[in-house]
C-alpha cells in the first residue's frame, strides 16, 4: 500500500544513509522499522491487558494452591 508521510530532514537523511549502508530500498527500511516498532508496542498492549486482569483479582486473600506450590520452591532458592 502506498502512503505519504512527512519526516524531519535529519531523520530522512539518516534513513537514506542507513538504507544505502545496508543495501535496502527506502521502502524496505521504513517497513522493517515500522514493523519492529509495532512489535515492541504490541507487547506493551499485552502487558497492559494482563495488568488490568490482575487488578480485578482479589489480592487480599492469597490463593491456597499458589501459596502451597510456591513455598517448597522458595526453600531451594538461594537469596
N, CA, C and O atoms as a printed pandas DataFrame, in Angstrom:
     atom_number atom_name residue_name chain_id  residue_number  x_coord  y_coord  z_coord
0              1         N          UNK        A               1    0.846   -1.164    0.000
1              2        CA          UNK        A               1    0.000    0.000    0.000
2              3         C          UNK        A               1    0.894    1.231    0.000
3              4         O          UNK        A               1    1.897    1.276    0.713
4              5         N          UNK        A               2    0.542    2.197   -0.775
5              6        CA          UNK        A               2    1.304    3.443   -0.810
6              7         C          UNK        A               2    0.754    4.406    0.223
7              8         O          UNK        A               2   -0.446    4.450    0.491
8              9         N          UNK        A               3    1.666    5.173    0.795
9             10        CA          UNK        A               3    1.276    6.212    1.741
10            11         C          UNK        A               3    2.293    7.338    1.659
11            12         O          UNK        A               3    3.421    7.130    1.215
12            13         N          UNK        A               4    1.902    8.512    2.081
13            14        CA          UNK        A               4    2.820    9.649    2.109
14            15         C          UNK        A               4    2.961   10.093    3.560
15            16         O          UNK        A               4    1.973   10.216    4.284
16            17         N          UNK        A               5    4.200   10.332    3.971
17            18        CA          UNK        A               5    4.454   10.798    5.329
18            19         C          UNK        A               5    5.425   11.965    5.276
19            20         O          UNK        A               5    6.155   12.135    4.299
20            21         N          UNK        A               6    5.429   12.753    6.315
21            22        CA          UNK        A               6    6.388   13.850    6.448
22            23         C          UNK        A               6    7.381   13.483    7.537
23            24         O          UNK        A               6    7.003   13.010    8.610
24            25         N          UNK        A               7    8.652   13.707    7.247
25            26        CA          UNK        A               7    9.720   13.420    8.204
26            27         C          UNK        A               7   10.592   14.649    8.362
27            28         O          UNK        A               7   10.754   15.423    7.419
28            29         N          UNK        A               8   11.151   14.835    9.539
29            30        CA          UNK        A               8   12.163   15.885    9.673
30            31         C          UNK        A               8   13.344   15.544    8.750
31            32         O          UNK        A               8   13.664   14.375    8.536
32            33         N          UNK        A               9   13.971   16.575    8.219
33            34        CA          UNK        A               9   15.077   16.366    7.278
34            35         C          UNK        A               9   16.146   15.438    7.833
35            36         O          UNK        A               9   16.626   14.550    7.128
36            37         N          UNK        A              10   16.526   15.640    9.101
37            38        CA          UNK        A              10   17.619   14.824    9.650
38            39         C          UNK        A              10   17.240   13.346    9.732
39            40         O          UNK        A              10   18.099   12.481    9.559
40            41         N          UNK        A              11   15.968   13.044    9.993
41            42        CA          UNK        A              11   15.516   11.646   10.031
42            43         C          UNK        A              11   15.530   11.068    8.622
43            44         O          UNK        A              11   15.982    9.942    8.414
44            45         N          UNK        A              12   15.040   11.830    7.664
45            46        CA          UNK        A              12   15.023   11.368    6.280
46            47         C          UNK        A              12   16.434   11.042    5.791
47            48         O          UNK        A              12   16.668    9.973    5.226
48            49         N          UNK        A              13   17.380   11.970    6.012
49            50        CA          UNK        A              13   18.742   11.756    5.505
50            51         C          UNK        A              13   19.458   10.629    6.258
51            52         O          UNK        A              13   20.250    9.896    5.667
52            53         N          UNK        A              14   19.184   10.491    7.550
53            54        CA          UNK        A              14   19.766    9.375    8.304
54            55         C          UNK        A              14   19.222    8.051    7.768
55            56         O          UNK        A              14   19.967    7.079    7.644
56            57         N          UNK        A              15   17.935    8.009    7.453
57            58        CA          UNK        A              15   17.339    6.791    6.897
58            59         C          UNK        A              15   17.912    6.493    5.512
59            60         O          UNK        A              15   18.161    5.334    5.183
60            61         N          UNK        A              16   18.118    7.511    4.716
61            62        CA          UNK        A              16   18.719    7.322    3.385
62            63         C          UNK        A              16   20.118    6.715    3.507
63            64         O          UNK        A              16   20.467    5.787    2.776
64            65         N          UNK        A              17   20.908    7.244    4.433
65            66        CA          UNK        A              17   22.269    6.717    4.628
66            67         C          UNK        A              17   22.217    5.263    5.107
67            68         O          UNK        A              17   22.994    4.427    4.647
68            69         N          UNK        A              18   21.297    4.967    6.037
69            70        CA          UNK        A              18   21.186    3.604    6.561
70            71         C          UNK        A              18   20.745    2.640    5.462
71            72         O          UNK        A              18   21.292    1.543    5.343
72            73         N          UNK        A              19   19.772    3.038    4.667
73            74        CA          UNK        A              19   19.286    2.175    3.576
74            75         C          UNK        A              19   20.426    1.868    2.606
75            76         O          UNK        A              19   20.579    0.731    2.161
76            77         N          UNK        A              20   21.216    2.875    2.285
77            78        CA          UNK        A              20   22.350    2.664    1.378
78            79         C          UNK        A              20   23.397    1.756    2.016
79            80         O          UNK        A              20   23.957    0.877    1.360
80            81         N          UNK        A              21   23.652    1.982    3.306
81            82        CA          UNK        A              21   24.668    1.197    4.021
82            83         C          UNK        A              21   24.299   -0.287    4.069
83            84         O          UNK        A              21   25.164   -1.147    3.904
84            85         N          UNK        A              22   23.011   -0.589    4.296
85            86        CA          UNK        A              22   22.590   -1.989    4.416
86            87         C          UNK        A              22   22.020   -2.546    3.109
87            88         O          UNK        A              22   21.509   -3.664    3.059
88            89         N          UNK        A              23   22.122   -1.735    2.062
89            90        CA          UNK        A              23   21.705   -2.144    0.715
90            91         C          UNK        A              23   20.230   -2.593    0.678
91            92         O          UNK        A              23   19.899   -3.672    0.187
92            93         N          UNK        A              24   19.369   -1.727    1.213
93            94        CA          UNK        A              24   17.932   -1.959    1.192
94            95         C          UNK        A              24   17.266   -0.750    0.561
95            96         O          UNK        A              24   17.806    0.356    0.571
96            97         N          UNK        A              25   16.098   -0.981    0.020
97            98        CA          UNK        A              25   15.345    0.149   -0.509
98            99         C          UNK        A              25   14.789    0.965    0.655
99           100         O          UNK        A              25   14.660    0.470    1.775
100          101         N          UNK        A              26   14.470    2.200    0.373
101          102        CA          UNK        A              26   13.852    3.045    1.389
102          103         C          UNK        A              26   12.545    2.417    1.868
103          104         O          UNK        A              26   12.251    2.424    3.063
104          105         N          UNK        A              27   11.767    1.879    0.941
105          106        CA          UNK        A              27   10.506    1.227    1.312
106          107         C          UNK        A              27   10.748    0.076    2.283
107          108         O          UNK        A              27   10.053   -0.056    3.291
108          109         N          UNK        A              28   11.728   -0.744    1.971
109          110        CA          UNK        A              28   12.016   -1.896    2.828
110          111         C          UNK        A              28   12.486   -1.436    4.202
111          112         O          UNK        A              28   12.059   -1.985    5.218
112          113         N          UNK        A              29   13.356   -0.438    4.245
113          114        CA          UNK        A              29   13.862    0.076    5.515
114          115         C          UNK        A              29   12.718    0.615    6.367
115          116         O          UNK        A              29   12.632    0.297    7.553
116          117         N          UNK        A              30   11.844    1.424    5.783
117          118        CA          UNK        A              30   10.726    2.001    6.541
118          119         C          UNK        A              30    9.759    0.912    7.000
119          120         O          UNK        A              30    9.267    0.958    8.127
120          121         N          UNK        A              31    9.483   -0.061    6.139
121          122        CA          UNK        A              31    8.559   -1.140    6.514
122          123         C          UNK        A              31    9.129   -1.954    7.672
123          124         O          UNK        A              31    8.401   -2.292    8.606
124          125         N          UNK        A              32   10.428   -2.274    7.622
125          126        CA          UNK        A              32   11.052   -3.035    8.703
126          127         C          UNK        A              32   11.087   -2.227   10.001
127          128         O          UNK        A              32   10.862   -2.772   11.082
128          129         N          UNK        A              33   11.366   -0.939    9.893
129          130        CA          UNK        A              33   11.416   -0.092   11.085
130          131         C          UNK        A              33   10.039   -0.004   11.738
131          132         O          UNK        A              33    9.925   -0.097   12.960
132          133         N          UNK        A              34    9.005    0.175   10.940
133          134        CA          UNK        A              34    7.654    0.270   11.491
134          135         C          UNK        A              34    7.198   -1.068   12.067
135          136         O          UNK        A              34    6.528   -1.106   13.100
136          137         N          UNK        A              35    7.557   -2.154   11.407
137          138        CA          UNK        A              35    7.219   -3.488   11.909
138          139         C          UNK        A              35    7.859   -3.727   13.271
139          140         O          UNK        A              35    7.214   -4.243   14.184
140          141         N          UNK        A              36    9.128   -3.352   13.404
141          142        CA          UNK        A              36    9.831   -3.516   14.680
142          143         C          UNK        A              36    9.191   -2.647   15.760
143          144         O          UNK        A              36    9.001   -3.103   16.887
144          145         N          UNK        A              37    8.863   -1.417   15.433
145          146        CA          UNK        A              37    8.217   -0.513   16.391
146          147         C          UNK        A              37    6.895   -1.096   16.868
147          148         O          UNK        A              37    6.624   -1.118   18.069
148          149         N          UNK        A              38    6.075   -1.567   15.940
149          150        CA          UNK        A              38    4.775   -2.129   16.299
150          151         C          UNK        A              38    4.929   -3.385   17.150
151          152         O          UNK        A              38    4.159   -3.591   18.088
152          153         N          UNK        A              39    5.906   -4.219   16.840
153          154        CA          UNK        A              39    6.127   -5.444   17.613
154          155         C          UNK        A              39    6.463   -5.107   19.062
155          156         O          UNK        A              39    5.999   -5.784   19.980
156          157         N          UNK        A              40    7.257   -4.076   19.271
157          158        CA          UNK        A              40    7.615   -3.687   20.637
158          159         C          UNK        A              40    6.425   -3.128   21.391
159          160         O          UNK        A              40    6.296   -3.358   22.594
160          161         N          UNK        A              41    5.561   -2.404   20.718
161          162        CA          UNK        A              41    4.439   -1.771   21.395
162          163         C          UNK        A              41    3.243   -2.703   21.567
163          164         O          UNK        A              41    2.420   -2.480   22.455
164          165         N          UNK        A              42    3.127   -3.729   20.749
165          166        CA          UNK        A              42    2.072   -4.726   20.962
166          167         C          UNK        A              42    2.328   -5.434   22.278
167          168         O          UNK        A              42    1.386   -5.767   22.996
168          169         N          UNK        A              43    3.586   -5.668   22.600
169          170        CA          UNK        A              43    3.947   -6.280   23.876
170          171         C          UNK        A              43    3.422   -5.429   25.017
171          172         O          UNK        A              43    2.904   -5.953   26.003
172          173         N          UNK        A              44    3.555   -4.116   24.885
173          174        CA          UNK        A              44    3.045   -3.224   25.928
174          175         C          UNK        A              44    1.535   -3.345   26.050
175          176         O          UNK        A              44    1.004   -3.303   27.160
176          177         N          UNK        A              45    0.835   -3.493   24.936
177          178        CA          UNK        A              45   -0.613   -3.668   24.981
178          179         C          UNK        A              45   -0.965   -4.956   25.724
179          180         O          UNK        A              45   -1.911   -4.986   26.512
180          181         N          UNK        A              46   -0.202   -6.013   25.469
181          182        CA          UNK        A              46   -0.444   -7.289   26.139
182          183         C          UNK        A              46   -0.191   -7.142   27.638
183          184         O          UNK        A              46   -0.977   -7.632   28.450
184          185         N          UNK        A              47    0.885   -6.481   28.005
185          186        CA          UNK        A              47    1.183   -6.261   29.421
186          187         C          UNK        A              47    0.081   -5.448   30.077
187          188         O          UNK        A              47   -0.341   -5.758   31.191
188          189         N          UNK        A              48   -0.386   -4.414   29.398
189          190        CA          UNK        A              48   -1.469   -3.595   29.942
190          191         C          UNK        A              48   -2.727   -4.430   30.154
191          192         O          UNK        A              48   -3.395   -4.295   31.179
192          193         N          UNK        A              49   -3.054   -5.292   29.191
193          194        CA          UNK        A              49   -4.240   -6.150   29.319
194          195         C          UNK        A              49   -4.082   -7.099   30.506
195          196         O          UNK        A              49   -5.023   -7.295   31.274
196          197         N          UNK        A              50   -2.900   -7.684   30.655
197          198        CA          UNK        A              50   -2.665   -8.598   31.765
198          199         C          UNK        A              50   -2.743   -7.854   33.102
199          200         O          UNK        A              50   -3.276   -8.381   34.079
200          201         N          UNK        A              51   -2.216   -6.639   33.143
201          202        CA          UNK        A              51   -2.286   -5.853   34.369
202          203         C          UNK        A              51   -3.728   -5.519   34.738
203          204         O          UNK        A              51   -4.071   -5.497   35.920
204          205         N          UNK        A              52   -4.578   -5.257   33.741
205          206        CA          UNK        A              52   -5.984   -4.982   34.022
206          207         C          UNK        A              52   -6.662   -6.203   34.642
207          208         O          UNK        A              52   -7.485   -6.071   35.549
208          209         N          UNK        A              53   -6.312   -7.389   34.148
209          210        CA          UNK        A              53   -6.881   -8.622   34.709
210          211         C          UNK        A              53   -6.408   -8.794   36.145
211          212         O          UNK        A              53   -7.214   -9.091   37.027
212          213         N          UNK        A              54   -5.128   -8.615   36.392
213          214        CA          UNK        A              54   -4.584   -8.774   37.739
214          215         C          UNK        A              54   -5.218   -7.772   38.698
215          216         O          UNK        A              54   -5.473   -8.095   39.858
216          217         N          UNK        A              55   -5.471   -6.566   38.219
217          218        CA          UNK        A              55   -6.095   -5.548   39.072
218          219         C          UNK        A              55   -7.497   -5.959   39.524
219          220         O          UNK        A              55   -7.966   -5.523   40.576
220          221         N          UNK        A              56   -8.162   -6.795   38.731
221          222        CA          UNK        A              56   -9.521   -7.229   39.069
222          223         C          UNK        A              56   -9.538   -8.400   40.050
223          224         O          UNK        A              56  -10.573   -8.703   40.643
224          225         N          UNK        A              57   -8.402   -9.050   40.218
225          226        CA          UNK        A              57   -8.334  -10.215   41.109
226          227         C          UNK        A              57   -8.238   -9.736   42.549
227          228         O          UNK        A              57   -7.507   -8.795   42.855
228          229         N          UNK        A              58   -8.980  -10.391   43.423
229          230        CA          UNK        A              58   -8.932  -10.057   44.852
230          231         C          UNK        A              58   -7.596  -10.545   45.403
231          232         O          UNK        A              58   -7.396  -11.745   45.593
232          233         N          UNK        A              59   -6.699   -9.624   45.652
233          234        CA          UNK        A              59   -5.367   -9.983   46.127
234          235         C          UNK        A              59   -5.259   -9.905   47.644
235          236         O          UNK        A              59   -4.175  -10.084   48.200
236          237         N          UNK        A              60   -6.377   -9.638   48.316
237          238        CA          UNK        A              60   -6.327   -9.558   49.773
238          239         C          UNK        A              60   -6.227  -10.938   50.400
239          240         O          UNK        A              60   -5.749  -11.082   51.526
240          241         N          UNK        A              61   -6.689  -11.976   49.655
241          242        CA          UNK        A              61   -6.585  -13.351   50.153
242          243         C          UNK        A              61   -5.675  -14.134   49.213
243          244         O          UNK        A              61   -5.994  -14.274   48.033
244          245         N          UNK        A              62   -4.563  -14.640   49.703
245          246        CA          UNK        A              62   -3.674  -15.420   48.833
246          247         C          UNK        A              62   -4.354  -16.704   48.365
247          248         O          UNK        A              62   -5.126  -17.314   49.105
248          249         N          UNK        A              63   -4.065  -17.099   47.158
249          250        CA          UNK        A              63   -4.602  -18.334   46.592
250          251         C          UNK        A              63   -3.909  -19.508   47.282
251          252         O          UNK        A              63   -2.683  -19.610   47.234
252          253         N          UNK        A              64   -4.678  -20.403   47.926
253          254        CA          UNK        A              64   -4.055  -21.519   48.663
254          255         C          UNK        A              64   -3.206  -22.420   47.771
255          256         O          UNK        A              64   -2.163  -22.905   48.209
256          257         N          UNK        A              65   -3.628  -22.652   46.535
257          258        CA          UNK        A              65   -2.859  -23.505   45.627
258          259         C          UNK        A              65   -1.504  -22.868   45.322
259          260         O          UNK        A              65   -0.468  -23.527   45.405
260          261         N          UNK        A              66   -1.519  -21.578   44.968
261          262        CA          UNK        A              66   -0.262  -20.907   44.640
262          263         C          UNK        A              66    0.661  -20.825   45.849
263          264         O          UNK        A              66    1.868  -21.036   45.737
264          265         N          UNK        A              67    0.091  -20.522   46.984
265          266        CA          UNK        A              67    0.897  -20.442   48.199
266          267         C          UNK        A              67    1.537  -21.795   48.510
267          268         O          UNK        A              67    2.725  -21.870   48.821
268          269         N          UNK        A              68    0.744  -22.854   48.424
269          270        CA          UNK        A              68    1.254  -24.196   48.715
270          271         C          UNK        A              68    2.288  -24.665   47.717
271          272         O          UNK        A              68    3.253  -25.331   48.093
272          273         N          UNK        A              69    2.104  -24.330   46.453
273          274        CA          UNK        A              69    3.057  -24.797   45.440
274          275         C          UNK        A              69    4.316  -23.947   45.416
275          276         O          UNK        A              69    5.374  -24.438   45.022
276          277         N          UNK        A              70    4.235  -22.694   45.823
277          278        CA          UNK        A              70    5.406  -21.823   45.790
278          279         C          UNK        A              70    6.320  -22.034   46.989
279          280         O          UNK        A              70    7.538  -21.889   46.884
280          281         N          UNK        A              71    5.734  -22.371   48.112
281          282        CA          UNK        A              71    6.521  -22.491   49.346
282          283         C          UNK        A              71    7.692  -23.469   49.194
283          284         O          UNK        A              71    8.809  -23.116   49.573
284          285         N          UNK        A              72    7.491  -24.690   48.653
285          286        CA          UNK        A              72    8.631  -25.611   48.512
286          287         C          UNK        A              72    9.719  -25.068   47.573
287          288         O          UNK        A              72   10.905  -25.326   47.779
288          289         N          UNK        A              73    9.316  -24.322   46.553
289          290        CA          UNK        A              73   10.315  -23.765   45.620
290          291         C          UNK        A              73   11.206  -22.753   46.318
291          292         O          UNK        A              73   12.414  -22.728   46.084
292          293         N          UNK        A              74   10.627  -21.922   47.170
293          294        CA          UNK        A              74   11.419  -20.892   47.833
294          295         C          UNK        A              74   12.441  -21.491   48.790
295          296         O          UNK        A              74   13.457  -20.862   49.086
296          297         N          UNK        A              75   12.184  -22.686   49.269
297          298        CA          UNK        A              75   13.150  -23.347   50.135
298          299         C          UNK        A              75   14.418  -23.719   49.398
299          300         O          UNK        A              75   15.460  -23.894   50.030
300          301         N          UNK        A              76   14.368  -23.845   48.081
301          302        CA          UNK        A              76   15.527  -24.246   47.276
302          303         C          UNK        A              76   16.216  -23.077   46.591
303          304         O          UNK        A              76   17.217  -23.265   45.899
304          305         N          UNK        A              77   15.689  -21.872   46.775
305          306        CA          UNK        A              77   16.267  -20.707   46.130
306          307         C          UNK        A              77   17.230  -20.037   47.086
307          308         O          UNK        A              77   16.905  -19.765   48.242
308          309         N          UNK        A              78   18.424  -19.777   46.577
309          310        CA          UNK        A              78   19.420  -19.100   47.406
310          311         C          UNK        A              78   19.259  -17.596   47.236
311          312         O          UNK        A              78   19.404  -17.079   46.128
312          313         N          UNK        A              79   18.966  -16.900   48.306
313          314        CA          UNK        A              79   18.768  -15.451   48.256
314          315         C          UNK        A              79   20.053  -14.802   48.567
315          316         O          UNK        A              79   20.135  -13.574   48.585
